[in-house]
Amino acid sequence: MITAEAAGTWTLGDQVVNRMGFGSMRLTPRPDRSVAVRVLRRAVELGVNHIDTAAFYVSPGGILGVGTGAARFATELIREALSPYDPRLFLATKVGPGILPSGEFETAETPARLRAQVEENLRRLGVDRLDLVNLRLTRRDGPIADRFAALAALRDEGLIRHLGLSNATPAHVDEASAIAPVVCVQNSYALDLRRDDDLPRALAVRGIAFVPFFAIAGPSREDGATAVTDAAVNSLAEARGVTPHQIRLAWTLHQGENVLAIPGTGDEAHLEQNIAAGALKLTAEELARLE
């Protein structure tokens, strides 16, 4: 069985992680919590040691807009499945967007609201300190210094180990780096979602990880993986005897040694396929065909 080690490693902050990680957003729709628990435990069995989450990943009522029954938070599913945590496991979360007790969405703009979201993540994950908190920007313009400084203060307080950005531009990285070290940038990016094409290489020079989300879903975004219609992807997948989604993940990992994949799924079979994609080595000719 191919494991996450096949994708290689990167030092995220102060911890070495496998470049094939796991995104937890799609764990929540099924009312049967045991399915999500099995998927998470299987991911760790297969070498995943970098898991991405957020306190606003919840069904029903979250950003996926699906599911029935009692609220199922991805952070709490992670705690149920994996706590007490292996010290080699790196849990990344994000703040900015959030869900108020009323069920309404918010965008935290003040130090008080950012602290409240950090404390919610601590509580739901069941930890005293968060490995990584990404400031998730809902807009790609305007200053971020005040919000990032508020998170830096929480880091100095001992509630956070490392800081990153999500949905950020190079200017945001510069602005934040003047306040505190930025260890990763997490943006939407895929073979057919390329607005940040130059960012992986620019970040690599600075020792910063690039963590693309929607690597499989592409323009479908939260709607999830759909039938891949790109002829080059389908042709290469058929020739290699793999799925188009695995080709998309392999392409993602080929964008730089600092690129960390976090494909998400609520299905064990799809999980194993995703992890196996880390072993796919594409030739220069194959990469050119995909371009």
Disulfide bonds with the S-S distance in Angstrom:
none
